Amino acid sequence: YEPRVGKAAVHVLEANGFEVLIPPQNCCGLPLLSNGEFDAAQKYHESNIKKLIDYVKQGYVIVGTSTSCTLTLKEEAPELLSFYTDDSMLLAGNTFDFNEFLVHLLDAGELRTDDLRPIPLRLAYHPPCQYRAHRIGFPALEVLDLIPELTIIKSEAACCGVGGTYGYKAEKYEISMEVGQPLFEFVHEVNGPVAVCDSETCRWHIAGATGVPNVHPVELLAAAYGYEVEGPLAEALQQLG
């Protein structure tokens, strides 16, 4: 678990004037969907709808820092489960990837950008495969480009290899490492103190394969807002003096 990512996300939202609520919720069900456990996955999805839909009806939007979880609420669960109820579709239409939401604010001129602190680091960034399914481009790059003195080098690797739970299976681990090898080499070539990726399973896989700690883009934005971040990014910033 990476509670530091959630803390950074809350800080970024509050720094932009939002009230942040964290209602009861459960797993999005994607690990179950990915392994064919559709009945169990539907129970998780229905539970999340019941827990979140009243907030949506009150005018709140749902934002998440996990590209796979937000994609599941937006699209994967309704499509794979053929679960197209009114509430399911309303929830889907009001769920956003975190950086997708920030880019909407940026485009509307509503994102706080005038007092960002410089972060003089050169870091590798891997856009996770889920962004292709979201069909939203590379919103994290648009957000990170706002931070003074931060240089982000985008990976052109096709995939990190983990594929959600795929790469954690003993019989698939070697394949996942082979698929991710070009990315692992890229991370070493950039040679930053941390690497950057939006997806938690990708971060864990990249970090495990390379020995380079991984952070979520929101942690960098939070640091640029002056938030005292935790974990590997805090250590990297301390090294700057």
C-alpha positions in Angstrom: 0.0 0.0 0.0 1.1 3.6 -0.7 -0.9 5.9 1.6 1.5 8.7 0.8 0.0 8.8 -2.7 -3.5 9.4 -1.3 -2.2 12.0 1.1 -0.5 13.9 -1.8 -3.7 13.7 -3.9 -5.8 15.1 -1.1 -3.3 18.0 -0.6 -3.4 18.8 -4.3 -7.2 18.9 -4.4 -7.4 21.0 -1.3 -4.7 23.4 -2.6 -7.1 24.0 -5.5 -10.0 24.8 -3.3 -11.9 21.5 -3.3 -13.6 19.8 -0.4 -12.4 16.2 -0.3 -14.5 13.4 1.0 -13.3 9.8 1.3 -16.5 7.7 1.7 -16.5 4.0 2.5 -15.6 2.0 -0.5 -14.1 -1.4 -1.5 -11.8 -2.8 -4.2 -12.9 -2.0 -7.7 -13.0 -5.7 -8.5 -10.5 -5.6 -11.4 -8.3 -8.4 -10.0 -11.3 -10.6 -9.9 -12.4 -9.6 -13.4 -8.9 -10.2 -14.7 -9.0 -13.8 -13.4 -12.5 -14.6 -14.6 -14.3 -14.3 -11.2 -17.2 -12.4 -12.7 -19.8 -13.1 -10.0 -17.5 -12.0 -7.2 -16.4 -8.9 -9.2 -20.1 -7.9 -9.7 -20.6 -7.9 -6.0 -17.7 -5.6 -5.5 -19.0 -3.3 -8.3 -22.5 -3.2 -7.0 -21.2 -2.4 -3.5 -19.1 0.5 -4.8 -22.1 1.9 -6.7 -24.2 1.8 -3.5 -21.5 3.5 -1.5 -20.6 6.2 -4.1 -23.7 7.0 -6.1 -25.4 9.3 -3.6 -22.3 11.5 -3.6 -22.5 11.7 -7.4 -26.1 12.6 -7.2 -25.2 15.4 -4.8 -22.8 16.8 -7.4 -19.5 15.3 -6.4 -17.2 13.7 -8.9 -15.1 10.6 -8.2 -11.4 10.9 -8.7 -8.8 8.2 -8.2 -5.0 7.9 -8.4 -5.1 4.4 -9.8 -5.5 4.3 -13.5 -6.8 0.7 -13.4 -9.4 1.3 -10.7 -10.8 4.4 -12.3 -10.9 2.6 -15.7 -12.8 -0.3 -14.0 -15.5 2.1 -12.6 -15.7 4.0 -15.9 -15.7 1.2 -18.3 -14.3 -2.3 -17.5 -16.9 -3.4 -14.9 -20.0 -2.2 -16.8 -18.7 -3.7 -20.1 -17.4 -7.0 -18.9 -20.3 -7.6 -16.5 -22.9 -6.2 -18.9 -24.0 -4.0 -16.0 -25.5 -1.0 -17.6 -27.9 0.2 -14.9 -28.7 3.9 -14.6 -26.6 4.2 -11.4 -23.7 2.3 -12.9 -23.6 4.6 -16.0 -24.0 7.7 -13.8 -21.1 6.7 -11.7 -19.0 5.8 -14.8 -19.7 9.3 -16.3 -18.5 11.1 -13.2 -15.4 9.1 -12.5 -12.0 10.5 -13.5 -8.4 9.5 -13.4 -6.6 12.0 -11.2 -4.5 13.7 -13.8 -7.4 13.6 -16.3 -9.3 15.7 -13.7 -6.4 18.1 -13.3 -6.1 18.6 -17.0 -9.8 19.5 -17.2 -9.1 22.1 -14.5 -6.0 23.3 -16.4 -8.0 23.7 -19.7 -10.7 25.7 -17.8 -8.1 28.0 -16.3 -8.9 26.7 -12.8 -5.8 24.8 -11.8 -3.4 26.6 -9.5 -0.2 27.0 -11.4 1.3 30.4 -10.5 3.3 29.5 -7.4 4.8 26.1 -8.1 8.2 25.5 -6.6 11.0 24.3 -8.9 12.0 20.6 -8.7 15.4 20.3 -10.5 15.2 16.6 -11.3 15.5 14.6 -14.5 13.2 11.6 -14.2 12.0 8.7 -16.3 8.2 8.5 -16.8 6.3 5.4 -18.0 2.7 6.0 -19.1 0.8 2.8 -18.1 -1.1 0.7 -20.6 -4.4 1.7 -18.9 -4.1 5.2 -20.4 -4.6 3.8 -23.8 -7.9 2.3 -22.7 -8.9 5.5 -21.0 -8.3 7.2 -24.4 -7.2 10.4 -22.7 -3.7 10.8 -24.0 -1.0 11.5 -21.5 -2.5 13.9 -18.9 0.3 13.4 -16.4 2.8 14.8 -18.8 0.7 18.0 -19.2 0.6 18.3 -15.4 4.3 17.6 -14.8 5.2 20.1 -17.5 3.9 22.8 -15.3 6.6 22.3 -12.6 9.6 24.5 -13.1 13.0 22.9 -13.7 11.5 19.4 -13.8 12.6 17.3 -16.8 10.5 14.3 -17.6 11.8 11.8 -20.1 8.9 9.7 -21.5 9.3 6.0 -22.0 8.4 4.5 -25.4 8.3 1.0 -24.0 5.1 -0.8 -24.9 4.5 -2.3 -21.4 6.1 -2.8 -18.1 5.1 -6.5 -18.3 3.1 -6.9 -15.1 -0.3 -6.8 -16.7 -2.2 -6.3 -13.4 -1.9 -9.6 -11.6 -0.4 -11.5 -14.6 3.2 -10.8 -13.8 2.8 -11.8 -10.2 1.9 -15.4 -11.1 4.9 -17.7 -10.7 4.4 -19.3 -14.1 4.2 -15.9 -15.8 6.9 -14.0 -14.0 9.7 -14.7 -16.4 7.5 -13.6 -19.4 6.6 -10.4 -17.6 10.3 -9.6 -17.0 11.1 -10.2 -20.6 8.3 -7.9 -21.8 9.4 -5.2 -19.4 13.1 -5.4 -20.2 13.2 -2.4 -22.6 11.5 -0.2 -20.0 13.9 -1.4 -17.2 16.9 -0.5 -19.4 15.3 2.9 -20.1 14.9 3.6 -16.4 18.5 2.8 -15.8 19.6 5.0 -18.7 17.8 8.0 -17.4 19.4 7.3 -14.0 17.1 9.5 -11.9 16.7 9.0 -8.2 13.1 7.9 -8.7 11.0 6.9 -11.7 7.4 8.1 -12.3 4.3 6.1 -13.2 0.6 6.5 -12.6 -0.2 2.8 -12.0 0.6 1.1 -8.7 1.3 -2.4 -10.1 3.5 -0.9 -12.8 5.4 1.1 -10.1 6.0 -2.0 -8.0 7.1 -4.0 -11.0 9.5 -1.4 -12.3 10.9 -0.8 -8.8 11.4 -4.5 -8.2 13.1 -5.0 -11.5 15.3 -2.0 -11.5 15.9 -1.2 -7.9 14.8 2.4 -8.7 12.0 3.7 -6.4 8.8 4.8 -8.2 6.4 7.6 -7.4 3.0 8.8 -8.7 2.9 12.1 -10.6 0.7 13.6 -8.0 3.5 13.4 -5.5 5.6 15.7 -7.6 2.8 18.2 -8.0 2.1 18.1 -4.3 5.8 18.8 -3.6 5.7 21.7 -6.1 2.8 23.1 -4.0 5.0 23.0 -1.0 3.5 19.8 0.6 6.0 17.8 2.6 5.9 14.5 0.7 6.9 11.2 2.1 8.9 8.2 0.9 11.4 8.0 -1.9 10.5 11.4 -3.4 11.2 13.1 0.0 14.6 11.4 0.0 15.4 12.6 -3.5 14.4 16.1 -2.7 16.5 16.1 0.4 19.5 15.1 -1.7 19.1 18.4 -3.6 19.8 20.3 -0.4 
